[in-house]
């Protein structure tokens, strides 16, 4: 029998971007074997998709509850060890909770849940289950993001004084101006997406990334969100001011109506000695900025990089790696945790990151609704 980790997948069928991203990532380091799942709520399409990607159909189940029931009938050394949740947001909580209650490890897409209260319940459930739980804030897997984290941790920027993240997309622009389209898109439906679209979808990436690379904790936020039309209940653009630990100030600017933008995610951290800048659309470059010195460009695979960065680099310098590799590094970190191997805590985002992300989303919306006032982020353990 294979010694690979047995992986089940919920969602991600058809032409889903998230589905192919997770499947490729799971295969990247030869750590996982996909053994079954529920890719689509329509069973015939579910079976058809499994056949298309070359999976046996004996563990392709008609629904989530059947998956749990049938997998628990199998011997421990045959059943799924970890299940990836790639469904729309509103299904994350019930699926993750039941998986934890039945002893499965979980890899969950962000946002973790649709409410902060649900996220706290999941955290409590995980403490009882004592399994591994990862939340796929994908961009933390990039080697040069990890290098940024290590340089800041080692004091190379000096005393931190400013953090800044900008995440601009334009994909909602053709949808938001059409009343029928904006009323039928699940991303703009609070019952399926939660209370936020833009902040919940991409703002939470920016929030997690700033905490990940800087080592700081956001302590309070002041948000100004944009809904554009009165009948639209979900933000599609927003700016959030940040007050962080160590008296550091910052800002997150997010938009899904930035016409013409694709996936422009830019992260900047400034200290009193130097600054660092990373751009998702050019992920293999990390820019080091210092007063009175030329701009330096750091690249993956070189010996000057940290062990954490090099561990996530598969190819020699000059061979670009991208989003699949970034997600692959997260899956690699989760595999180490499941196999009880030593790993760096920067190798995959945990449920705490997911819970803090949900708190950030709700506090940003609360700040806006109360008239753009400062609202505290709670401490999570």
Secondary structure, 3 states (H helix, E strand, C coil): CCCCEEEEEECCCCCCHHHHHHHHHHHCCCCEEEEEEECCCCHHHHHHHHHHCCCCCCCECCCHHHHHHHHHHCCCCCCCCEEEECCCHHHHHHHHHHHHHCCCEEEECCCCCCCHHHHHHHHHHHHHHCCCEEECCHHHHCHHHHHHHHHHHCCCCCCEEEEEEEEECCCCHHHHCCHHHHHHCHHHCHHHHCCCCHHHHHHHHHHHHHHHHHCCCEEEEEEEEECCCCCCCCCCEEEEEEEEHHHCEEEEEEECCCCCCCCEEEEEEEECCCEEEEEHHHCCEEEEECCCCCCEEEECCCCCCCHHHHHCCCCCCCCCCCHHHHHHHHHHHHHHHHCCCCCCCCCCCEHHHHHHHHHHHHHHHHHHHCCCCCEECCCCC
